[in-house]
Structure formats: C-alpha cells, structure tokens
C-alpha cells in the first residue's frame, strides 16, 4: 500500500516544523507539504490534484489560521468537492467548534500540546481506518464496524486503568513492524521491557478496538500459545 501523503496546515513556523518532523517519523506516512494559511492550503491541494500528481490523502489542520479558520476552510473544501480527510490539530477546546468538526467529517481531533506518542496513536488509528477502506467495496457490516472502530483510538482518560498512550503507541508500532508474523505477549514484553501480563493487557485492548487480531500458535509441545497480529491493512 502506498504511503499516506499528508499536508500540514499550521501558521506557527516552529509548530509546523515539529508536526512535519512527526509525520516523517511515522511508518506509512509521507509529508506532501506545509501551508501557513488557508489560501496556501487550497493552492497545495489543487496543485496536488493536477494530472499526474500523487495527490494528498490527509490534512493536519490548525483551527486558527491568519486568513480563515480551519472550520471555514474545511467547509470551503467540502463545498468545492474536495473530500480529503482532515485531522484537526489545535488548542481550541470550544464545544461548538468540536461539533462543527464532527459535522464536517473531520475524522480526528488532536488537542495541543501533545506528545509524539499521542500524535502517533492518532495517526496510527487513522492509518488503520484508511487501509481498511482502501478497496472500492466493503464486504460486510463487520468490516464497516471495524473500520470505524479503528478511528476510535484510545488515548489519555479513554484508556483502561493502568495503560498509557505512550506505551500503547509503542505496542502498535512493534506489532505492525512484526507483520505479517504475530507476537505473543511474552515476545512483546521482551521487546518493550514489559511484564507478560502488562503486554497482554495492551494486546487485548488493541484486539478489543479492532487494531489487532488474536489467534492460536501451534507447533510447540504443550498448550498452544496465543499470538496477536496487526489488523490487515
């Protein structure tokens, strides 16, 4: 599957540079460009949509821009028939803005300031969602349900007690890097210096949210071992 091309729309140069660097650190993503205003973002999207161009798959969109708001920019894009996915990356916590974001189909809302682990968790969830809907047709209701479940990444207070977003992001990346092979809780624990019990809790959480699949590993004498695989892209 080709890399997800990302346009960072952020007017603060240092913040834009940091977000661009974050994108560059993530497997499966590619920085398509950086825009400091809404008008620059529109130009970048139109240029990428030109003949022979690879296009842009995802916009990381600040809500406060010098010439417009992220919400108004998103309205303009939708009215123009541009359906590029958007993740809002902002310090704005106003409930009305959040409702507008949902109504416009913004797929994630990431509140500043955040760590790289939180950023990786959100974009990892989007990557799972994007890959699940890469085909032109979905097969059944369960595939649709699991696709939307992939967007509901658990961070902060949404995580079960005792789990952290930073470690969850590491677990997701290790599981994905091991694909197509699976990992047992013991193997994952050894890679991340976690106990088997703790590793299993993270793996079970990913299974519950549709980001991982659980199976049985046979071949060794004794009881079959449970192994976990990253959900198919």
Number of C-alpha atoms within 10 A of each C-alpha: 7 8 12 20 18 24 23 25 27 28 19 13 12 10 12 19 14 12 21 22 12 17 25 14 13 15 15 15 20 19 19 21 17 22 19 18 21 25 15 14 21 16 12 18 21 13 14 16 14 10 8 7 9 12 19 22 19 23 24 26 28 27 21 19 18 12 13 13 16 25 20 15 20 26 18 14 16 14 10 9 9 15 13 17 18 22 21 23 25 19 15 16 11 8 9 9 14 16 11 15 23 13 10 16 16 20 18 21 20 19 15 13 9 12 12 16 18 23 22 23 23 24 24 24 24 24 19 23 23 20 16 19 15 12 9 6 7 13 9 8 9 10 14 14 11 19 23 21 17 24 22 19 23 22 19 11 10 12 15 13 7 8 19 18 22 17 17 24 24 15 20 21 17 16 23 21 13 13 14 12 12 22 22 22 23 19 16 25 18 13 12 13 12 16 15 15 12 17 25 20 16 23 27 18 18 24 17 14 19 24 29 21 18 19 13 12 15 12 8 8 6 7 10 12 15 16 21 24 23 26 21 13 14
